[in-house]
Amino acid sequence: MAAPSAAGLGRRLRAWLPRIMPVRWSRYNPSYLEPEVKKESYQKPLEELTQEEREQMERKAVRPIKAAPPSLSSSVFSDPLISKFTNMMMKSGNKVLARSLMSQTLEAIKRKQLEKYHKAPENEKETIECNPYVIFHQALKNCQPIIGLSNITKGGKTYQVPVPLTDNRKRFLAMKWLITECRENKHRRTMMPEKLSQELLLAFNNEGPVIKRKHVLHKMAEANRAYAHFRWW
Amino acid sequence: TLRLICTTAAVQRKNVGASGPEKYTEAFIKKQIEEFNLGKRHLANMMGEDPETFTQEDIDRAIAYLFPSGLFDKQARPIMKHPTEVFPEQRKIQWGEDGRPFHFLFYTGKQSYYSLMHETYEKLLNVQKHQDQLIAQDLPLQKEKRNLAGSRWLTKIELEEMLLEKVSDDDYSRFIKLLQKLVSLPCADIEEKYIQKFSKEVPVQLQKVVIEPLQHDERGVAFSTGEGKRKTARATAVVYDNGTGKITVNGIDILHYFPVVQDREQLLFPFQFLGRIGKHDMVCTVSGGGRSAQAGAIRLASAKALRSFVTEKEVEFMRQAGLLTVDPRVKERKKPGQEGPRRKFTWKKR
């Protein structure tokens, strides 16, 4: 496809197109940096910053910054993990529906926890966690696998080799398992928020089918320990 | 020379492309410069202006007046510029009458690039020798760090212009790495002048944009306007001071115009970031685009309007939060031979 020439760094940085069109590209010039939305990071006084942060601040003062995407906002209600989960739940671009399902899930979690809280005796009341965001984060962390398997073909046979996973991959697998679990293993009449809140509460207490799936993966990796030397990266 | 006997006309014809781009002799360029200066004075006389103070802009205006052209492409219209801008700078012939080249690296093919690398490495060795001397004398090494954020290295195109020969991407990156190594050594201040030849200053981003002062309407309330766009949506926002936090879009309240929570969150984002939620009133007009694009356009417009109410430091914070940049992402075009911008047609085996 036609590729207009790139503008030099000194000229006006318009919507930029590279000399050769790569397959994954973005409309921003590569010198643009990611925006920092949280208010707290701007209210720190100068003395508290470490050397690296100071250098980063100076770099940011000179380089242009990308526009903040519509899913990101500085309000207390926007959370990057929750937005990522909502996007993964979304089907055919129906963000309105996905977001409403997410808020109904969080509401359901809060209601269940409050019920438990009011029924519990005095000494146990402090141990019950009522904040749905905290429950969500903790449940996801409990679901993240530590080690993964990858298919390596050697000598004609394909072996399942245990392989370390990056943070992004762990988060993605945890979220994917939760969503597939809720979509498939439920009764036809149960709504998604109900089932999701159930799964999240079970995962928070280290029980439930998603945690079991994680343990199965770990056992498989342990069983295939012998092939670990096949990995070359 | 061989005398060709049985040949065709094609062989005897001159091969036009073999000698490369046309070479201009020095005498030719000099003559062109003289003609240009003479022509400039004639033009000044024709236009009735002073020949001594006739600038390039005056020349451009005079030519546009005397030779009006309806051509669309600006570069196809008649131009009168100094010959150094018209004729590209070329290297003079690199060898003498006996055929022996002047430069000792001529046969490498990239003589200026390699000689530059040799020079830079020589400077590096000098700095290391100096460092060793200081260590031998037990003197402290100077540790003043150069401000890296305010300067950038020359781009590949600028380097090519400097060396007057093509530089490949690999060669360019090698040269930049060598320069960075030179700069990272503690006693690099000695070679500061040499390094300055290859670095350019980058101005701080904020200084490029002018912030308008506040205007006041009849009742004495301060207000300011801003314009924003996102995809196909265009929005204008007027932010009033001493308000209750009411926001009106196209005459309708935001609760009715944007039923989705995400859009309203985007509208309130600049105000929430600055902590001024209940203090300003806003009236906006928006057209074009879809639901999310209109919200993004109004967000940009309100952020631009809020710049006049706020200190410079906070404007810099807003810019670093991504509130003041126009989002360049638009719908990607559909390509021929594919169903959409990325989706290909269903592959059928037969």
Interface residues (C-beta under 8 A of the other chain):
Chain A: M1 G8 L9 G10 R14 A15 W16 S26 R27 Y28 P35 E36 V37 K39 Y42 E55 E58 R59 K60 A61 V62 R63 P64 I65 K66 A67 A68 P70 S71 L72 S73 S74 S75 F77 S78 K95 V96 R99
Chain B: N147 L148 A149 G150 R152 T155 I157 E158 K200 V202 P203 V204 Q205 L206 V260 V261 Q262 E265 Q266 L268 F269 Q272 F273 G275 S292 A295 G296 L300 E316 F317 R319 Q320 A321 G322 L323 T325 V326 D327 P328 R329 V330 K335
